[in-house]
Every structure is written in structure tokens, then in C-alpha cells.
Amino acid sequence: VTVASAFRLSLKPKVSDSMTHMMVDFALEKRMLQAVKFLPVPKAPEIDVAACLVADNCITISWRMPEEDSRIDHFVLEYRKTNFDGLPRLKGEQHWELVDYIKATQYTLSGLRFDTKYMNLRVQACNKAVAGEYSDPVTLETKAFVFSLDSTSSHPNLKVEDTYVEWDPTGGKGQEKIKGKENKNSNTASPKRSTNSPRALSRGSRDRFAGESYTVLGDTAVESGQHYWEVRAQKDCKSYSVGVTYRNPGKFDQLGKTNSSWCIHINNWLQTTFSAKHNNKAKTLDIPVPDRIGVYCDFDGGQLSFYNASSKALLHTFRTKFTQPLLPGFMIWCGGLTVTTGLQVPSAVKTLQKSENGLGGSTSSLNNVA
């Protein structure tokens, strides 16, 4: 037994009158040691992979103890993002993030941005005295569509930085490069985005938007599957469009005014108008404009839907047959837009899609087969 200095000070010496011997009374310490209850080290929990769920930008992880242990006080969860399927690697990985004092055998990580392909998770059991070993780590897939705004495609009157675009009445004069992306007069590829990268190849070779297009595209194409992203406009934004377009639109093309682009358009100039546009035809949407707009693209199913991102209420749906890869597109005039990617298709949207597809028919008078 190792004792602290304060413990040693509590000893009570007894000395005889003749000083022939000295005794120390350990009776108090003996009673203290006899009252100590020793707790065993908890065993490692077992993560129930079948009960784990990845949905709605959340991960719910469940675990159990290999045998019942009433002395467990709480659990500790650690997680980190990774691009590797399987066991965690020693090098090139992010640091573990920690969630402490979990009382239940289940926990939900919410509000995640799935900008990597997988996530490692592990759990540790603790009693009042000590923590046990971590469970065997598990790797869960966190599939989502991630893109940034392509500054090389943007109109000169737009200032672009990663996932934010802002109207710039000066036309970008005197702007410096933003985070290593190409300047509008530069012919040299960014070191972060080489011309051999998949995103660079998805863009192809094209001129910047000009005239009154005021458009910028995403830097990653949708070629298959179901994807979802959201857009928030500044409150003082006068006019903006959110949609998709085939690759290499004309430099003067506006979203929704060609047969190769689809969008919803909000105009807050003088009076507010809300409409869906395709092939230079517009359908007025007689519903309030939401603060955030969710975009759902089912490439293989030929469906493009827009939602109120907060309530998940359906705003409008285009149905067509997409014959080329699609790029996210954004038009902005007087204001700014923030794009949120790395989002999974919300469960509420999936439910609405199943219901809508089950009813059959069309939800748009602007449908076409491209």
C-alpha cells in the first residue's frame, strides 16, 4: 500500500517513560483499510454493429457489456473521421474526439458533416475507480455528396470562397487569390486542384460566366445515385437561383433558361416572387420562401426536388431523364449564398419521395426528356 504524506502525519506514536522503546498505533489505519472496497477493472464493451444507424447527418451507436456489471458508472465514446474502410491506421488519421459521462448503452452523434467516407468509433466502460479497455473499434460508412464552389467558373462579379459566394459590384478588381484557388486572369492550375484530379476532370474546359448570368458552379459532378445539399441566402439578397445544369453551359446562359438546366428562382426586388424554371419557362410557386432550401437529386431516377430544409416540406419537383452528368449551379445578385454539403439524404425526404413516387404522375408542368 502506498500512502500519502498526509496519511503518515496521522500516525500516533506512543513512547515509554524510559525511552527504551517506541510503538506506533496503526489501529485507525487498519480500520480504514478494512473498510476499503476494491473495484475490478471493467471489461471492454462490445459494439452492436447491427444496431448502429447512420441517418439524417447523425450516427447512433449501441453497445453492451460482455457480462452484467452493476458497478459501471458511465461510458466514454471516442470517434474520428477517416477515408479508410476497416481498422484505424496508425498514421495519417485525425485525432479521436471524445464524449464523456454517457450513462446509457447508446448514444447519438448529431449535426455531423460527412466530408469523409467513414467514421471509426470505440467505447470504454468506467466505474468509480478506474476505466477499462476500449472496445474493438468499428468503422461505419458515412456516404454523402461533398463539393465546393468552383471559382474558375464564377462570374467576375461574384466573390467565391469554398462554399460561400457573394455579389461583388466591383467585378473582382484587385482581388487576390482566395485560399490557393485560381485568380480569374490566371492560366495556372491551383496546386490543390490539379488538372488530373476527378473534380477538375468533371468540370471540363470552359470559360467563366459573363454578361448577366451571375452564376457559379459546383466543382464535383453528379453522375449517379441520390444526393442532397442545402443553401441559405442572406436576408438582404435581392435575387438568386439554386439548381443544376449539364456540364459546359454557355458563358452567358442563366439557370433555368436553357433546356439543360433546372432551378428555383427567388426575386426579392420590389416584390417577392418564387418560381421554378426550366427551358425558359417559369412556374410560380405560391408558397412562402424558406430560410434554407434543400436540393435532392436522384440522378438514376430522373428526379430533382427542392425542399424547405427546416420543415422538409416539398417546394417543387422536376422529373426528366438526365443524359449527362449534372453540376450544382447557383446564381446570385446583390447578396450572398452559403452552401452546405456533406449531408445525407434526410429520412423525411426519403419518405416523401416514396410517397410521391407511389402516387405516380408529375409534379411539374416544366418536365421534359432531355
QUIVEN-V419299 format. One line per field, one symbol per residue. ss: DSSP state (H for helix, E for strand, C for the rest). psi: psi as a letter, one per 40 degrees, with the letter a starting at -180 (. if undefined). A space follows every 10 residues. Layout:
# QUIVEN-V419299
ss = ???
psi = ???
This chain:
# QUIVEN-V419299
ss = CCCCHHHHHC CEEEECCCCC CEEEECHHHH HHHHHCCCCC CCCCCEECHH HCEEECCEEE EEEECCCCCC CCCEEEEEEE EECCCCCCCC CCCCCCEEEE EECCCEEEEC CCCCCCCEEE EEEEEECCCC EEEECCCEEE ECCCECCCEC CCCCCCCEEE ECCEEEECCC CCCCCCCCCC CCCCCCCCCC CCCCCCCHHH HHHCCCCCCC CCCCEEEEEE EECCCEEEEE EEECCCCCEE EEEEEECCCC CCCCCCCCCC EEEEEEECCC CCEEEEEECC EEEECCCCCC CEEEEEEECC CCEEEEEECC CCCEEEEEEC CCCCCEEEEE EEECCEEEEE EEECCCHHHH HHHHHHHHHC CCCCCCCCCC
psi = hhiiddddee igihhidefd ihihhedddd ddddehhhhi hiihihhgdd eihhiffihh hiiiidihhe ehdiihhiii iiehhaiiid ieiiihihhi fhdifiihhi fihgeidihi iiihiiaedi iaiiihiihh hghihhiihh deeiidehhh hcfhhihhee feheiiihfe iiieehehii ddgieeiddd dddahiiiia bfdfiiiieh iheiahihii hhiidehdhi ihaiiiifii deiiheeiee ihiihhhehc ihihihihff iihhhgiihi dhhhhhhgdd efhhihihdd efhhdihhha hheiiihhih hhhgaiihhh afiihidddd ddddddddda aieheeiih.
